[in-house]
Amino acid sequence: MPIKAKGFKNSKAGTYLSIGSTAFGAISVVKQARMARKDSDMLRLVDAAVSAAAIVTGLALLYRELKKLGDDDVLLG
């Protein structure tokens, strides 16, 4: 039986993994925006903009969670 990683979601490693996966999702949003601009599809462009805003918000929330965990990383201040 697999052992569950209790508290992984609220750990530094879990938060870093969430940041990475959220940032990885930005690649598809960029591709979507480029395709929408190429095809002059305003609805897809709006969808890409809303998705990008959701990604930025998600990254900001994860960053805040990382700060709460008291990360000693120099880059985070």
Secondary structure, 3 states (H helix, E strand, C coil): CCCCCCCCCCCHHHHHHHHHHHHHHHHHHHHHHHHHHHHCCHHHHHHHHHHHHHHHHHHHHHHHHHHHCCCCCHHHC
